[in-house]
Amino acid sequence: MEFFGKKGQTKCVKVVKDENEAVLDMDIIVNFGTKVQVVAEEVQKKVKNAVETMTGLNVAVVNVSVSGIVREKNANAEEEE
């Protein structure tokens, strides 16, 4: 996170909603070696579909920002904690 200038960031999703439409801003962390663009597009599709299905709101856009990259060993160690 410090590499990207976002020390101590705790919130990773921001939602701005008007009457029947929502805009979502998300920060994600990806594994080193993954294709960031492919992962970001997949996150956009799945989040949009899930929010629309669960809430009935129209999701205008899902903005995805990569806030970090972790090595596979670090990701596994964090999951075990």
Backbone torsions as a table, in degrees:
resi	resn	phi	psi	omega
1	MET	NA	-38.6	-179.1
2	GLU	-63.9	-31.8	179.1
3	PHE	-58.5	-34.9	-178.8
4	PHE	-94.4	4.9	177.2
5	GLY	77.3	25.2	-177.9
6	LYS	-122.9	67.2	-179.6
7	LYS	-68.0	136.6	171.9
8	GLY	62.4	26.3	-179.7
9	GLN	-70.8	130.3	-178.0
10	THR	-113.1	-27.8	-178.8
11	LYS	-97.9	132.0	-178.7
12	CYS	-116.6	-3.1	178.9
13	VAL	-135.2	133.6	175.1
14	LYS	-126.2	133.1	-179.6
15	VAL	-121.4	126.9	173.7
16	VAL	-114.8	122.3	-174.1
17	LYS	-127.1	135.0	167.7
18	ASP	-110.1	-153.8	-171.8
19	GLU	-51.9	-56.4	-176.4
20	ASN	-133.4	20.0	-175.7
21	GLU	-139.6	145.6	-179.0
22	ALA	-130.8	147.7	172.8
23	VAL	-121.9	126.8	-178.3
24	LEU	-113.4	134.2	172.8
25	ASP	-115.1	127.9	-175.9
26	MET	-130.7	144.8	170.4
27	ASP	-110.5	133.2	178.0
28	ILE	-126.7	160.9	173.4
29	ILE	-119.2	130.6	-177.1
30	VAL	-114.4	157.7	176.2
31	ASN	-76.1	142.0	177.0
32	PHE	-57.7	135.1	177.3
33	GLY	94.6	-8.2	177.7
34	THR	-83.4	157.4	177.3
35	LYS	-83.2	104.2	-172.3
36	VAL	-58.2	-44.0	-178.3
37	GLN	-62.1	-41.7	179.7
38	VAL	-64.9	-44.2	179.9
39	VAL	-63.6	-45.1	-178.8
40	ALA	-62.6	-41.9	178.6
41	GLU	-64.5	-40.7	179.0
42	GLU	-65.5	-41.2	176.5
43	VAL	-61.5	-44.3	179.1
44	GLN	-57.3	-48.9	-178.4
45	LYS	-62.3	-48.2	-175.8
46	LYS	-68.4	-40.5	179.5
47	VAL	-67.2	-44.8	178.5
48	LYS	-57.6	-48.0	-179.6
49	ASN	-62.9	-44.6	-177.6
50	ALA	-65.1	-45.3	-178.5
51	VAL	-65.9	-44.1	179.4
52	GLU	-64.0	-40.6	-180.0
53	THR	-66.6	-43.2	-175.5
54	MET	-78.5	-30.4	-173.0
55	THR	-111.7	-21.5	-175.7
56	GLY	80.3	0.8	177.6
57	LEU	-78.6	151.9	171.4
58	ASN	-87.0	124.1	177.6
59	VAL	-94.7	111.7	-177.6
60	ALA	-69.9	-44.2	-177.9
61	VAL	-158.3	148.0	172.6
62	VAL	-119.6	109.0	178.6
63	ASN	-90.3	124.0	-178.4
64	VAL	-115.1	125.7	175.6
65	SER	-117.2	138.0	176.9
66	VAL	-88.3	115.6	-177.4
67	SER	-100.7	-2.9	178.5
68	GLY	-174.3	159.4	175.6
69	ILE	-130.8	129.7	179.9
70	VAL	-120.8	151.8	173.5
71	ARG	-77.0	154.3	-178.3
72	GLU	-56.3	-41.5	-179.9
73	LYS	-62.7	-41.1	178.3
74	ASN	-65.9	-38.6	179.3
75	ALA	-64.6	-42.5	179.4
76	ASN	-66.0	-39.1	179.4
77	ALA	-64.8	-39.3	179.2
78	GLU	-67.8	-36.7	179.8
79	GLU	-66.8	-32.8	-177.9
80	GLU	-73.0	-23.9	-177.6
81	GLU	-73.1	NA	NA
